[in-house]
Amino acid sequence: MVWQTPLLSAVPSGVLDMTADFTPLLVGLVVGMGLGVLALAFTIGVHDVRQAKRNAQPVVTEPQPSLPKAA
């Protein structure tokens, strides 16, 4: 006589496989959240670059001394 495990013996196997039903939803959530994180990082980077350009001090260059013409 073969004894079945009592844990899943009363539940049909087709009911437990719900991953195939929700796969498009889960993939969409993962892709959407990934793109959202990338967009947020890009936005923060653009904001930081603009703030750095706005707060940058102008570079003062000293005029080059005129050298006499060489032979």
Secondary structure, 3 states (H helix, E strand, C coil): CCCCCCCCCCCCHHHHCCHHHHHHHHHHHHHHHHHHHHHHHHHHHHHHHHHHHHHCCCCCCCCCCCCCCCC
